Amino acid sequence: MRYRITILSLLFWGLVGTARGAVQNLVFEFCGDTITVPVDGSIIRPFEETPTEESVLNFYAVLNAGNYQPTIDAITSFRDKHKLNDWIYYQLIRKTAQQISPKIEGYERYTLYKWFLLSKSGYDARLGIADDRLLFYVLSDDNIYNIPYYMSEGRQYVCLNIHDYAGIDIQKYPVIPVNMELAEDKRAFSYRITQMPDFSAADYLVKDIGFNYKNRNYHFKVRLNPQVKAMFTNYPVVDYESYFNIPLSKETHSSLIPLLKEEVKNMKQVKGVDYLMQFTRNAFLYEDDNKVFGKEKRMSPEQTLLHEYSDCDDRAALFYYLVKEVYDLPMIAVLYPTHITIAVKFDKPTGETIEHNGHKYSLCEPTPQLQNLHVGQVAPEFRHMAYQVAFEYTPGKK
């Protein structure tokens, strides 16, 4: 019976010949390039059972005995060629799994293929079951704040698919790990993004971003790629150092940063930073994340440029990035209980400052306040409020 089901599955997926050796080439676009992924018929298996340790292990046994290496070679070669960070590589894995086993036709099967591809790519990926739900974890040493995790032998495993189970109560239904022997050399997954993909120029749209500075209107036609929104849809809340340092894609960078540099080139440094602060404060509408997304979401600079609304976290990250790219000045992120802002170290301190590690940083508020604050000014409600330095940037320091 199992053999008959496998043959029907192969016919359904358009594969011809015997189960082993029949190859389907998946061809699709990813991040501005075309990728061809061969999928051998020996790794096509149905999964219609309720997720249990036994059913998962049976599924894995078939795929593990099949000719999966050409599939893994194709996606890892693409990853290495384009220097994809782990999170962006995971988006490639999601798209590959979607091509093999569409999510809408069987969520558990789709999840199993994602897990299998990530695991065979060298990552320590694991599965767990909670109330018949299949949860997908990966080893990560990063600080992650809004998704479940469990600890095993002192290492942190974070859940990659919890967003698909809105409302699941992990405390009510404890996760039971699927026991499986794992190779010792499996590596950790990192959420750090140090390089955006080289998207196709044809995928970019032009957005007119404008603001008023000293009674003059400024307009910038910024090239933005809508794919960035999708790429970060389920990106979790990471620490400030990680998300502050997510760069712009090359097209977006080249359409904005040189223009900002041109505008401030004849300004004194403090006035130029004030210009960047006013741009970040006034070129976008303010709204709390919970109203826009229904949860806390820290957006990268490019996401903030793409979205209509943003809050203080998003503007702090964008302002930090702009100051870093235009002036490359030392900065600290100043975190209050309900707010975050940036302070910049100038050659000569300006206005109200915060002392950190023997240096004075002038407060620069990139989020709209009741008052029109200039460099070195702080809103009255934060003046005597306790704070912590959440992140420090020193130019040239790794």
FIVOTOR-81035 format. One record per residue (C-alpha): residue in one letter; x, y, z. Coordinates in Angstrom, 1 decimal. Example, Ala and Ser with C-alpha at 12.3 -4.5 7.8 and 13.67 -1.06 7.14 Angstrom:
REM FIVOTOR-81035
<A <12.3 -4.5 7.8>>;
<S <13.7 -1.1 7.1>>;
This chain:
REM FIVOTOR-81035
<M <0.0 0.0 0.0>>;
<R <2.8 2.4 0.9>>;
<Y <4.5 1.7 -2.5>>;
<R <1.2 2.5 -4.4>>;
<I <0.8 5.8 -2.5>>;
<T <4.4 6.7 -3.4>>;
<I <3.8 6.1 -7.1>>;
<L <0.6 8.2 -7.0>>;
<S <2.5 10.9 -5.3>>;
<L <5.2 10.9 -7.9>>;
<L <2.6 11.1 -10.7>>;
<F <0.9 13.9 -8.9>>;
<W <4.1 15.9 -8.7>>;
<G <4.9 15.4 -12.4>>;
<L <7.8 13.1 -12.0>>;
<V <8.2 10.3 -14.5>>;
<G <10.1 7.0 -14.3>>;
<T <10.9 5.0 -11.2>>;
<A <10.8 6.5 -7.8>>;
<R <14.6 6.7 -7.5>>;
<G <16.2 8.6 -10.3>>;
<A <13.2 10.5 -11.6>>;
<V <14.2 14.1 -11.4>>;
<Q <12.1 17.2 -11.5>>;
<N <13.9 20.5 -11.9>>;
<L <12.3 23.3 -9.9>>;
<V <13.0 26.7 -11.5>>;
<F <12.1 29.9 -9.7>>;
<E <13.2 33.4 -8.9>>;
<F <14.8 34.3 -5.7>>;
<C <16.4 37.7 -4.7>>;
<G <16.9 38.9 -8.3>>;
<D <18.3 35.6 -9.7>>;
<T <17.0 32.4 -11.2>>;
<I <17.7 29.2 -9.3>>;
<T <17.3 25.6 -10.6>>;
<V <16.8 23.0 -7.9>>;
<P <16.8 19.3 -8.9>>;
<V <14.5 17.1 -6.8>>;
<D <14.9 13.4 -7.1>>;
<G <11.8 11.3 -7.0>>;
<S <13.3 9.3 -4.2>>;
<I <12.7 12.2 -1.7>>;
<I <9.1 12.7 -2.6>>;
<R <6.9 11.1 0.1>>;
<P <3.4 11.8 1.2>>;
<F <2.7 12.7 4.8>>;
<E <-1.0 12.6 5.8>>;
<E <-0.6 11.2 9.3>>;
<T <-1.0 12.9 12.6>>;
<P <2.5 14.2 13.7>>;
<T <4.0 11.7 16.1>>;
<E <7.6 10.8 16.7>>;
<E <7.0 7.5 14.8>>;
<S <5.4 9.2 11.8>>;
<V <8.1 11.9 11.6>>;
<L <10.9 9.3 11.9>>;
<N <9.4 7.3 9.1>>;
<F <9.2 10.3 6.9>>;
<Y <12.8 11.2 7.6>>;
<A <14.0 7.6 7.0>>;
<V <12.6 7.7 3.4>>;
<L <14.1 11.1 2.6>>;
<N <17.4 10.3 4.3>>;
<A <17.8 7.1 2.2>>;
<G <16.9 9.1 -1.0>>;
<N <19.1 11.1 -3.4>>;
<Y <18.7 14.4 -1.6>>;
<Q <22.3 15.7 -2.1>>;
<P <21.7 17.4 -5.5>>;
<T <18.9 19.4 -4.0>>;
<I <21.1 20.5 -1.0>>;
<D <24.0 21.2 -3.3>>;
<A <21.9 23.5 -5.5>>;
<I <20.5 25.7 -2.6>>;
<T <23.8 25.8 -0.6>>;
<S <25.7 26.8 -3.8>>;
<F <23.2 29.6 -4.4>>;
<R <23.6 30.6 -0.8>>;
<D <27.4 30.7 -1.0>>;
<K <27.4 32.5 -4.4>>;
<H <25.2 35.3 -3.2>>;
<K <26.6 35.4 0.4>>;
<L <23.2 34.9 1.9>>;
<N <23.0 35.3 5.7>>;
<D <21.2 32.6 7.5>>;
<W <17.8 34.3 7.8>>;
<I <17.7 35.1 4.0>>;
<Y <18.9 31.6 3.2>>;
<Y <16.0 30.3 5.3>>;
<Q <13.7 32.3 3.0>>;
<L <15.2 30.3 0.1>>;
<I <14.6 27.1 2.0>>;
<R <10.9 28.1 2.6>>;
<K <10.5 28.9 -1.1>>;
<T <12.1 25.5 -2.1>>;
<A <9.9 23.6 0.3>>;
<Q <6.9 25.5 -1.1>>;
<Q <7.8 24.3 -4.6>>;
<I <8.1 20.7 -3.4>>;
<S <5.2 20.6 -1.1>>;
<P <2.8 23.6 -1.1>>;
<K <1.9 24.8 2.4>>;
<I <-1.8 25.0 1.6>>;
<E <-1.9 21.3 0.6>>;
<G <-0.3 20.0 3.8>>;
<Y <1.2 22.1 6.5>>;
<E <3.0 19.3 8.3>>;
<R <4.6 18.0 5.1>>;
<Y <5.7 21.5 4.1>>;
<T <7.3 21.9 7.5>>;
<L <9.0 18.6 7.4>>;
<Y <10.7 19.5 4.1>>;
<K <11.8 22.9 5.5>>;
<W <13.3 21.1 8.5>>;
<F <15.0 18.5 6.3>>;
<L <16.5 21.0 4.0>>;
<L <17.8 23.2 6.8>>;
<S <19.2 20.2 8.7>>;
<K <20.9 18.8 5.6>>;
<S <22.4 22.2 5.0>>;
<G <24.4 21.8 8.1>>;
<Y <22.3 23.5 10.8>>;
<D <21.2 21.9 14.1>>;
<A <17.4 21.9 13.3>>;
<R <15.0 19.9 15.5>>;
<L <11.3 19.0 15.7>>;
<G <8.9 19.0 18.5>>;
<I <5.2 18.1 18.9>>;
<A <2.7 20.0 21.0>>;
<D <-1.0 19.0 21.0>>;
<D <-0.6 17.4 17.5>>;
<R <1.1 20.5 16.2>>;
<L <4.5 20.1 14.5>>;
<L <7.0 22.7 15.8>>;
<F <10.3 23.4 14.1>>;
<Y <13.3 24.6 16.1>>;
<V <16.9 25.6 15.3>>;
<L <19.9 26.1 17.5>>;
<S <20.7 29.8 17.8>>;
<D <23.0 31.7 20.1>>;
<D <21.4 35.1 19.3>>;
<N <19.2 37.1 21.7>>;
<I <15.6 36.5 20.5>>;
<Y <12.7 38.1 22.5>>;
<N <9.3 37.2 21.1>>;
<I <9.3 33.6 20.1>>;
<P <9.4 30.4 22.2>>;
<Y <12.6 28.5 22.8>>;
<Y <13.8 25.5 24.8>>;
<M <17.2 24.7 26.3>>;
<S <19.1 21.5 25.7>>;
<E <22.5 20.9 27.2>>;
<G <22.9 24.6 27.8>>;
<R <22.1 25.6 24.2>>;
<Q <19.1 27.6 23.0>>;
<Y <16.7 26.3 20.4>>;
<V <14.3 28.8 19.0>>;
<C <11.0 28.1 17.2>>;
<L <11.0 29.0 13.5>>;
<N <7.3 28.4 12.8>>;
<I <5.4 29.6 15.9>>;
<H <3.8 32.4 13.8>>;
<D <1.7 29.6 12.0>>;
<Y <0.1 28.6 15.3>>;
<A <-1.3 31.9 16.6>>;
<G <-2.7 31.4 20.1>>;
<I <-1.0 28.1 20.9>>;
<D <-0.4 27.8 24.6>>;
<I <3.1 26.2 25.0>>;
<Q <2.6 26.1 28.8>>;
<K <-0.7 24.2 28.4>>;
<Y <0.7 21.9 25.8>>;
<P <4.4 21.3 26.5>>;
<V <6.6 20.5 23.5>>;
<I <7.8 16.9 23.3>>;
<P <11.0 16.8 21.3>>;
<V <11.3 14.3 18.5>>;
<N <14.3 12.1 19.5>>;
<M <16.7 11.8 16.6>>;
<E <20.5 11.2 16.4>>;
<L <22.2 14.4 15.2>>;
<A <25.7 14.9 13.7>>;
<E <28.1 16.5 16.1>>;
<D <29.2 19.3 13.7>>;
<K <25.8 20.9 13.2>>;
<R <26.1 24.7 13.3>>;
<A <24.0 27.4 15.0>>;
<F <21.6 29.6 13.0>>;
<S <22.2 33.4 13.2>>;
<Y <19.5 36.1 12.8>>;
<R <22.2 38.7 12.1>>;
<I <21.9 40.3 8.6>>;
<T <25.1 42.0 7.4>>;
<Q <24.3 42.1 3.7>>;
<M <21.0 42.4 1.8>>;
<P <20.6 40.4 -1.4>>;
<D <21.3 41.9 -4.8>>;
<F <17.7 42.2 -5.9>>;
<S <17.0 42.8 -9.6>>;
<A <16.8 46.5 -10.4>>;
<A <13.5 45.8 -12.2>>;
<D <11.9 44.8 -8.9>>;
<Y <12.3 48.2 -7.4>>;
<L <9.6 50.9 -7.1>>;
<V <10.2 54.6 -6.6>>;
<K <8.7 56.2 -3.4>>;
<D <8.6 59.9 -2.9>>;
<I <9.8 60.7 0.6>>;
<G <9.6 64.3 1.7>>;
<F <9.9 66.6 4.7>>;
<N <10.2 70.2 5.7>>;
<Y <13.4 71.6 7.2>>;
<K <13.8 75.2 8.1>>;
<N <10.8 76.2 5.9>>;
<R <12.1 74.4 2.9>>;
<N <10.6 71.3 1.4>>;
<Y <12.9 68.4 0.5>>;
<H <11.9 65.4 -1.7>>;
<F <13.8 62.2 -2.3>>;
<K <12.8 59.6 -4.9>>;
<V <13.9 56.5 -3.1>>;
<R <14.1 53.1 -4.8>>;
<L <12.6 50.5 -2.7>>;
<N <11.9 46.8 -3.1>>;
<P <8.6 45.4 -1.9>>;
<Q <10.2 42.0 -1.5>>;
<V <11.9 43.3 1.7>>;
<K <8.5 43.4 3.5>>;
<A <7.9 39.7 2.8>>;
<M <11.4 38.8 3.7>>;
<F <11.0 40.3 7.2>>;
<T <7.4 39.4 7.8>>;
<N <8.2 36.8 10.5>>;
<Y <11.6 38.1 11.5>>;
<P <11.6 38.1 15.3>>;
<V <12.6 40.8 17.8>>;
<V <16.4 40.7 18.0>>;
<D <18.8 42.7 20.1>>;
<Y <19.5 46.3 19.2>>;
<E <23.0 45.7 17.9>>;
<S <21.7 43.1 15.4>>;
<Y <18.8 45.1 14.0>>;
<F <20.4 48.5 14.0>>;
<N <23.1 47.1 11.8>>;
<I <20.9 45.6 9.1>>;
<P <22.0 47.5 6.0>>;
<L <20.0 48.9 3.1>>;
<S <20.1 47.1 -0.2>>;
<K <22.5 48.5 -2.8>>;
<E <19.7 50.1 -4.9>>;
<T <18.1 51.8 -2.0>>;
<H <21.4 52.9 -0.6>>;
<S <22.5 54.5 -3.8>>;
<S <19.2 56.3 -4.3>>;
<L <19.2 57.9 -0.8>>;
<I <22.6 58.1 0.9>>;
<P <24.5 60.1 -1.8>>;
<L <21.6 62.6 -1.9>>;
<L <21.7 63.1 1.8>>;
<K <25.4 63.5 1.8>>;
<E <25.0 66.2 -0.9>>;
<E <22.4 68.1 1.1>>;
<V <24.6 68.3 4.2>>;
<K <28.0 68.7 2.7>>;
<N <28.1 72.4 3.3>>;
<M <26.6 72.2 6.8>>;
<K <28.5 72.1 10.0>>;
<Q <28.4 68.6 11.5>>;
<V <25.9 69.4 14.3>>;
<K <23.5 71.0 11.8>>;
<G <23.9 68.1 9.4>>;
<V <23.0 65.6 12.1>>;
<D <20.0 67.8 13.0>>;
<Y <19.0 67.7 9.3>>;
<L <19.1 63.8 9.4>>;
<M <17.2 63.9 12.7>>;
<Q <14.4 66.0 11.3>>;
<F <14.3 63.8 8.2>>;
<T <13.8 60.7 10.3>>;
<R <11.3 62.4 12.6>>;
<N <9.1 64.1 10.0>>;
<A <9.2 62.1 6.7>>;
<F <7.1 59.3 8.1>>;
<L <3.8 58.9 10.1>>;
<Y <4.0 57.7 13.6>>;
<E <2.0 54.8 14.9>>;
<D <2.6 52.2 17.6>>;
<D <3.5 48.7 16.4>>;
<N <0.7 47.0 18.3>>;
<K <-1.8 49.0 16.3>>;
<V <-0.1 48.4 12.9>>;
<F <1.1 44.8 13.4>>;
<G <-0.7 43.6 16.5>>;
<K <2.6 43.0 18.2>>;
<E <6.1 44.5 18.9>>;
<K <8.1 44.6 15.6>>;
<R <11.5 46.2 15.2>>;
<M <11.9 47.3 11.6>>;
<S <15.2 47.6 9.8>>;
<P <16.0 51.0 8.1>>;
<E <14.8 49.7 4.7>>;
<Q <11.5 48.4 6.2>>;
<T <11.0 51.9 7.8>>;
<L <11.5 53.5 4.4>>;
<L <9.0 51.1 2.9>>;
<H <6.2 51.3 5.5>>;
<E <3.8 54.2 6.0>>;
<Y <4.0 54.0 9.8>>;
<S <6.8 53.6 12.2>>;
<D <7.5 54.0 15.9>>;
<C <10.5 55.0 18.1>>;
<D <12.4 51.7 17.7>>;
<D <12.2 52.0 13.9>>;
<R <13.2 55.6 13.8>>;
<A <16.1 55.1 16.1>>;
<A <17.5 52.4 13.9>>;
<L <17.0 54.5 10.7>>;
<F <18.6 57.6 12.3>>;
<Y <21.5 55.5 13.6>>;
<Y <22.0 54.1 10.1>>;
<L <21.9 57.5 8.4>>;
<V <24.4 59.1 10.8>>;
<K <26.7 56.1 10.5>>;
<E <26.6 56.2 6.7>>;
<V <26.9 60.0 6.3>>;
<Y <29.2 60.9 9.2>>;
<D <30.3 57.7 10.9>>;
<L <30.2 59.2 14.4>>;
<P <30.2 57.3 17.7>>;
<M <26.7 56.7 19.0>>;
<I <24.8 55.1 21.8>>;
<A <21.2 53.9 21.9>>;
<V <19.5 55.3 25.1>>;
<L <16.7 53.0 26.3>>;
<Y <14.0 54.3 28.7>>;
<P <11.2 52.1 30.1>>;
<T <8.8 53.2 27.3>>;
<H <11.1 54.8 24.7>>;
<I <14.4 54.6 22.8>>;
<T <16.4 57.4 21.3>>;
<I <20.0 58.0 20.1>>;
<A <22.8 60.1 21.4>>;
<V <25.7 61.2 19.2>>;
<K <29.3 62.0 20.2>>;
<F <30.5 65.2 18.5>>;
<D <33.9 66.7 18.7>>;
<K <32.4 69.3 21.1>>;
<P <29.3 68.2 23.1>>;
<T <26.1 70.1 22.3>>;
<G <23.2 70.7 24.7>>;
<E <22.1 68.0 27.1>>;
<T <24.4 65.0 27.1>>;
<I <24.7 61.5 28.5>>;
<E <28.1 60.4 29.8>>;
<H <29.1 56.9 28.9>>;
<N <32.5 55.3 29.3>>;
<G <34.1 58.6 29.9>>;
<H <32.6 60.3 26.8>>;
<K <29.7 62.8 26.4>>;
<Y <27.0 62.0 23.9>>;
<S <24.5 64.7 22.8>>;
<L <20.9 63.5 22.7>>;
<C <19.3 63.4 19.3>>;
<E <15.5 62.6 19.2>>;
<P <14.4 61.1 15.9>>;
<T <10.8 60.4 17.0>>;
<P <8.1 63.1 17.0>>;
<Q <7.6 64.7 20.5>>;
<L <5.2 67.4 21.7>>;
<Q <8.1 69.9 21.4>>;
<N <10.3 70.5 18.3>>;
<L <13.5 69.2 19.9>>;
<H <16.9 70.1 18.4>>;
<V <20.2 68.4 18.9>>;
<G <21.1 68.3 22.6>>;
<Q <17.5 68.6 23.7>>;
<V <15.4 66.0 25.5>>;
<A <11.6 65.8 26.1>>;
<P <10.8 66.9 29.7>>;
<E <9.2 63.5 30.6>>;
<F <12.5 61.7 29.9>>;
<R <14.8 64.2 31.6>>;
<H <14.8 62.5 35.0>>;
<M <13.8 59.1 33.9>>;
<A <16.1 56.1 34.5>>;
<Y <17.7 54.7 31.3>>;
<Q <20.2 52.2 30.1>>;
<V <22.6 52.2 27.2>>;
<A <21.2 49.4 25.0>>;
<F <23.9 49.6 22.3>>;
<E <27.2 51.4 21.7>>;
<Y <28.7 52.1 18.3>>;
<T <32.4 53.0 17.9>>;
<P <33.7 53.6 14.4>>;
<G <36.3 51.2 13.3>>;
<K <35.7 48.8 16.2>>;
<K <34.7 45.3 15.3>>;
